[in-house]
Amino acid sequence: MEKEPPKYINTKDVVRLTGLSTRQVYTLIHNGTLKAHRAPKSGWRLNRDRVEEYFGINVYGAVPKEDTFIEIPYSED
């Protein structure tokens, strides 16, 4: 039987899969672009399906599309 992938991934996974910096991922979380919740003692968790949809990737098996351009909204916070 094939193991089902986890429903949630952490920020390190998002950085690795997208090529964004950690700071860029946190900016997307804090400005509400990426929905995430804070897990006690273990950092931010993001819904895998939403990450796949937003970035146009398949977390388990594929790499980001070459033509994917991700604009990071800038804030003065």
C-alpha positions as CSV (number, residue, x, y, z in Angstrom):
1,M,0.0,0.0,0.0
2,E,1.3,3.4,-0.9
3,K,1.8,5.9,1.9
4,E,-0.4,9.0,1.6
5,P,1.6,12.3,1.6
6,P,1.1,14.6,4.6
7,K,-1.7,17.1,4.5
8,Y,0.6,19.9,5.9
9,I,4.1,20.9,5.0
10,N,6.5,23.2,6.8
11,T,8.2,26.4,5.6
12,K,11.5,24.6,4.9
13,D,9.6,22.4,2.5
14,V,8.1,25.4,0.7
15,V,11.6,27.0,0.5
16,R,13.1,23.8,-1.0
17,L,10.3,23.3,-3.5
18,T,9.9,26.8,-4.8
19,G,13.4,28.2,-4.6
20,L,12.1,31.2,-2.6
21,S,14.0,32.5,0.4
22,T,12.8,31.8,3.9
23,R,12.0,35.5,4.3
24,Q,9.9,35.5,1.1
25,V,7.9,32.5,2.4
26,Y,7.3,34.3,5.8
27,T,6.2,37.4,3.9
28,L,3.7,35.5,1.9
29,I,2.4,34.0,5.2
30,H,2.2,37.3,7.1
31,N,0.5,39.2,4.3
32,G,-2.1,36.5,4.0
33,T,-1.2,35.3,0.5
34,L,-0.4,31.8,1.9
35,K,-2.6,30.5,4.6
36,A,-0.7,28.9,7.5
37,H,-1.1,28.1,11.1
38,R,1.4,28.1,13.9
39,A,2.0,24.7,15.4
40,P,3.2,24.8,19.0
41,K,6.9,24.3,19.3
42,S,7.3,23.3,15.6
43,G,6.8,26.4,13.5
44,W,4.4,27.2,10.7
45,R,2.4,24.6,8.8
46,L,0.9,25.1,5.4
47,N,-1.8,23.1,3.7
48,R,0.0,21.1,1.0
49,D,-2.9,21.4,-1.5
50,R,-3.0,25.2,-1.3
51,V,0.7,25.4,-1.7
52,E,0.6,23.2,-4.8
53,E,-2.3,25.3,-6.3
54,Y,-0.7,28.6,-5.6
55,F,2.8,27.7,-7.0
56,G,1.6,25.4,-9.7
57,I,3.6,22.5,-8.4
58,N,3.1,18.9,-7.3
59,V,4.8,18.7,-3.9
60,Y,5.4,14.9,-4.3
61,G,6.9,14.1,-7.7
62,A,7.3,17.3,-9.8
63,V,9.3,20.4,-9.8
64,P,8.0,24.0,-10.3
65,K,7.0,24.9,-13.9
66,E,9.8,26.7,-15.7
67,D,7.4,29.6,-16.6
68,T,6.1,30.1,-13.1
69,F,6.7,33.6,-12.0
70,I,5.9,34.4,-8.4
71,E,5.5,38.0,-7.4
72,I,6.1,38.7,-3.7
73,P,3.9,41.6,-2.5
74,Y,6.1,44.1,-0.7
75,S,5.1,45.6,2.6
76,E,6.8,48.2,4.8
77,D,6.2,46.3,8.1
